[in-house]
């Protein structure tokens, strides 16, 4: 199972740059940022691209209901993101999420020779991702539910007569009490989003129960071991207490492949 590292796109540039360099040096497979709307994740990812040479670069994910395929393609080109390393993630909120995703993937393929990653929570979107995507990104889920979601994706791929896409999962990782408190706050925000509220109800867990929360670096390897075999690559979404370079580098080193 591969291992990726992810940061909030609004993180200070020096943290993104230092973290991307360290992740590549330590053998992580991919480096990701999100697309929160208030910050252009494509520009944030470009900071990582400038500091690295081989590691895959993921954006997880751009919402198609707020930014269309033409604009996304323009943003990729404007930021000179390397297509051979790019994992271009897209998602969509309801209503009409499935139709928007199907149309958006087709348009993006006509614009860019990049691997397209579909954000999927429920069975219908997982099935669609299996039909169309190069990769799938799960979010806020347990290893057990990741395996169940993977089955939905594989069923979609089988129905379309194609090989299953690559499976990624975002897992929040927090080290220490201050980081754990921030994890709880972020989980509460997501739980207020209807699609995620349904997602947590489907799993019958609280948001923080999907995360890796450790009081010391020594506890991280055992927590990571529970994910073995659930997906092709586990992407560790960093949550730190004070958002410093040192904290993020310590987290990258503690969770290194």
C-alpha positions as CSV (number, residue, x, y, z in Angstrom):
1,X,0.0,0.0,0.0
2,X,1.4,3.4,-1.0
3,X,1.4,6.4,1.3
4,X,0.7,10.0,0.6
5,X,0.8,13.2,2.6
6,X,-1.7,16.1,2.4
7,X,-2.0,19.6,3.6
8,X,-4.7,22.3,3.8
9,X,-4.2,24.5,0.7
10,X,-4.2,27.6,2.8
11,X,-1.2,26.4,4.8
12,X,1.8,28.9,4.6
13,X,3.8,28.5,1.5
14,X,7.0,27.6,3.4
15,X,5.2,24.7,5.1
16,X,3.9,23.3,1.8
17,X,7.3,23.6,0.2
18,X,9.2,22.0,3.1
19,X,6.6,19.3,3.5
20,X,6.7,18.4,-0.2
21,X,10.5,18.2,-0.2
22,X,10.5,16.0,2.9
23,X,7.7,13.7,1.7
24,X,9.5,13.1,-1.5
25,X,12.8,12.5,0.3
26,X,11.3,10.0,2.6
27,X,9.6,7.9,-0.1
28,X,6.0,9.0,0.1
29,X,4.1,8.2,-3.2
30,X,2.1,11.4,-3.4
31,X,1.6,14.9,-2.0
32,X,-1.8,16.5,-1.9
33,X,-3.6,19.7,-1.1
34,X,-7.3,20.3,-1.0
35,X,-9.4,23.0,-2.7
36,X,-11.3,24.9,0.0
37,X,-12.7,27.6,-2.2
38,X,-11.2,30.4,-0.3
39,X,-7.8,29.3,-1.5
40,X,-6.9,28.2,-5.0
41,X,-5.6,24.7,-4.4
42,X,-4.0,24.6,-7.9
43,X,-1.7,27.5,-7.0
44,X,-0.9,25.8,-3.7
45,X,0.0,22.6,-5.5
46,X,2.3,24.5,-7.8
47,X,4.4,25.3,-4.8
48,X,4.9,21.6,-4.2
49,X,5.6,21.0,-7.9
50,X,8.4,23.5,-7.9
51,X,10.1,21.8,-4.9
52,X,9.9,18.2,-6.2
53,X,10.8,16.0,-9.2
54,X,9.1,12.6,-8.9
55,X,6.4,12.5,-6.3
56,X,2.8,12.5,-7.6
57,X,0.8,15.6,-7.0
58,X,-2.8,15.5,-6.0
59,X,-5.6,18.0,-5.7
60,X,-8.4,16.6,-3.6
61,X,-10.8,17.9,-4.8
62,X,-12.2,20.7,-7.0
63,X,-16.0,21.0,-6.7
64,X,-17.5,21.0,-10.2
65,X,-20.6,22.8,-8.9
66,X,-18.4,25.9,-8.2
67,X,-15.7,25.6,-10.9
68,X,-16.3,24.2,-14.3
69,X,-14.0,22.0,-16.4
70,X,-12.9,24.8,-18.8
71,X,-11.8,26.9,-15.8
72,X,-10.1,23.9,-14.1
73,X,-8.1,23.2,-17.3
74,X,-7.1,26.8,-17.6
75,X,-5.9,26.7,-13.9
76,X,-3.8,23.6,-14.5
77,X,-2.1,25.2,-17.4
78,X,-1.7,28.6,-15.8
79,X,0.1,27.0,-12.8
80,X,2.3,24.8,-15.1
81,X,1.4,21.7,-13.2
82,X,3.2,18.7,-14.6
83,X,0.6,16.4,-16.2
84,X,2.6,13.3,-15.8
85,X,2.6,13.7,-12.0
86,X,-0.8,15.2,-11.6
87,X,-3.8,13.5,-9.9
88,X,-6.6,15.9,-10.7
89,X,-9.4,15.3,-8.2
90,X,-13.0,16.5,-8.8
91,X,-16.2,16.2,-6.8
92,X,-19.8,17.5,-6.8
93,X,-22.5,18.2,-4.3
94,X,-26.1,17.3,-4.8
95,X,-28.5,17.8,-6.5
96,X,-27.6,16.3,-9.9
97,X,-24.1,15.3,-8.7
98,X,-23.9,12.1,-10.8
99,X,-24.9,13.9,-14.1
100,X,-22.5,16.8,-13.3
101,X,-19.7,14.4,-12.6
102,X,-20.3,12.3,-15.8
103,X,-20.3,15.5,-18.0
104,X,-17.4,17.1,-16.1
105,X,-15.1,14.1,-16.5
106,X,-15.8,13.9,-20.2
107,X,-15.0,17.6,-20.7
108,X,-11.9,17.4,-18.6
109,X,-10.6,14.5,-20.7
110,X,-11.1,16.5,-23.8
111,X,-8.9,19.3,-22.3
112,X,-6.2,17.6,-20.4
113,X,-4.1,14.4,-20.6
114,X,-4.1,14.1,-16.8
115,X,-5.3,11.3,-14.5
116,X,-8.8,12.2,-13.2
117,X,-9.7,11.3,-9.6
118,X,-13.3,11.2,-8.5
119,X,-14.3,12.0,-4.9
120,X,-16.8,9.3,-3.8
121,X,-18.8,8.8,-0.6
122,X,-21.9,6.8,-1.3
123,X,-22.6,3.7,-3.4
124,X,-23.8,5.5,-6.5
125,X,-20.9,7.8,-6.8
126,X,-18.5,4.9,-6.1
127,X,-20.1,3.0,-8.9
128,X,-19.8,5.9,-11.3
129,X,-16.2,6.4,-10.3
130,X,-15.6,2.7,-11.2
131,X,-17.1,3.4,-14.6
132,X,-15.2,6.5,-15.5
133,X,-12.3,7.5,-13.2
134,X,-8.6,6.8,-13.3
135,X,-8.6,6.9,-9.5
136,X,-11.0,7.3,-6.6
137,X,-10.6,9.4,-3.4
138,X,-12.4,8.3,-0.3
139,X,-12.7,10.7,2.7
140,X,-13.5,10.5,6.4
141,X,-14.0,6.8,6.5
142,X,-12.9,3.8,8.5
143,X,-10.7,1.0,7.0
144,X,-13.7,-1.3,7.1
145,X,-15.9,1.1,5.2
146,X,-13.1,1.7,2.7
147,X,-13.1,-2.0,1.8
148,X,-16.9,-1.8,1.4
149,X,-16.6,1.3,-0.8
150,X,-13.9,-0.4,-2.8
151,X,-16.3,-3.2,-3.6
152,X,-18.8,-0.6,-5.0
153,X,-16.1,0.9,-7.2
154,X,-15.1,-2.5,-8.5
155,X,-18.7,-3.3,-9.3
156,X,-18.9,-0.1,-11.4
157,X,-15.7,-1.0,-13.2
158,X,-16.9,-4.5,-13.9
159,X,-20.2,-3.2,-15.3
160,X,-18.3,-0.9,-17.6
161,X,-15.9,-3.7,-18.7
162,X,-12.8,-2.0,-17.5
163,X,-10.1,-2.4,-14.9
164,X,-10.9,-0.9,-11.5
165,X,-9.4,2.5,-10.9
166,X,-6.7,3.2,-8.3
167,X,-8.1,3.6,-4.8
168,X,-7.0,6.5,-2.5
169,X,-8.3,7.3,1.0
170,X,-7.8,10.5,2.9
171,X,-7.2,9.8,6.6
172,X,-6.8,12.7,9.1
173,X,-3.8,12.3,11.3
174,X,-3.3,14.3,14.4
175,X,-0.4,14.2,16.9
176,X,-0.9,15.6,20.4
177,X,-3.7,17.1,22.3
178,X,-3.8,20.5,20.5
179,X,-4.0,18.7,17.2
180,X,-6.7,16.4,18.4
181,X,-8.9,19.4,19.5
182,X,-8.5,20.8,16.0
183,X,-9.5,17.4,14.6
184,X,-12.7,17.4,16.6
185,X,-13.6,20.9,15.3
186,X,-12.9,19.9,11.7
187,X,-15.0,16.8,12.1
188,X,-17.9,18.8,13.5
189,X,-17.8,21.1,10.5
190,X,-18.0,18.1,8.1
191,X,-20.8,16.5,10.2
192,X,-22.8,19.7,9.5
193,X,-22.7,19.0,5.7
194,X,-25.7,16.8,4.7
195,X,-23.8,14.4,2.5
196,X,-21.2,13.8,5.2
197,X,-23.8,13.5,7.9
198,X,-25.4,10.7,5.9
199,X,-21.9,9.2,5.3
200,X,-21.1,9.1,9.1
201,X,-24.6,7.7,9.8
202,X,-24.0,5.0,7.2
203,X,-20.9,3.9,9.0
204,X,-22.4,4.6,12.5
205,X,-19.3,6.4,13.7
206,X,-18.3,9.9,14.8
207,X,-16.0,11.8,12.4
208,X,-13.0,11.5,14.7
209,X,-13.3,7.7,14.8
210,X,-12.2,7.7,11.2
211,X,-9.0,9.5,12.0
212,X,-5.5,8.5,13.3
213,X,-5.1,10.4,16.6
214,X,-1.9,9.7,18.5
215,X,-0.4,11.3,21.6
216,X,3.1,10.2,20.7
217,X,4.9,9.3,17.4
218,X,5.3,5.7,18.6
219,X,1.6,5.1,18.4
220,X,1.3,6.0,14.7
221,X,2.6,2.8,13.0
222,X,0.1,0.5,14.7
223,X,-2.8,2.8,13.7
224,X,-1.5,2.8,10.1
225,X,-1.4,-0.9,10.2
226,X,-5.2,-1.1,10.4
227,X,-5.4,0.3,6.9
228,X,-3.2,-2.3,5.3
229,X,-4.9,-3.7,2.2
230,X,-7.9,-1.5,2.4
231,X,-6.9,0.8,-0.4
232,X,-4.0,1.2,-2.9
233,X,-2.8,4.3,-1.2
234,X,-3.5,6.0,2.1
235,X,-3.2,9.8,2.1
236,X,-2.4,11.3,5.5
237,X,-4.1,14.6,5.9
238,X,-2.1,16.5,8.5
239,X,-3.7,18.3,11.4
240,X,-1.2,20.0,13.7
241,X,-1.6,22.1,16.8
242,X,0.1,25.3,15.7
243,X,0.7,24.9,11.9
244,X,4.5,25.2,12.0
245,X,7.1,23.8,9.7
246,X,8.5,21.8,12.5
247,X,5.2,20.1,13.5
248,X,4.5,19.1,9.9
249,X,8.0,17.7,9.3
250,X,7.7,15.7,12.6
251,X,4.4,14.2,11.4
252,X,5.8,13.3,8.0
253,X,8.7,11.6,9.7
254,X,6.6,9.8,12.2
255,X,4.3,8.3,9.6
256,X,6.9,7.7,6.8
257,X,6.5,4.7,4.6
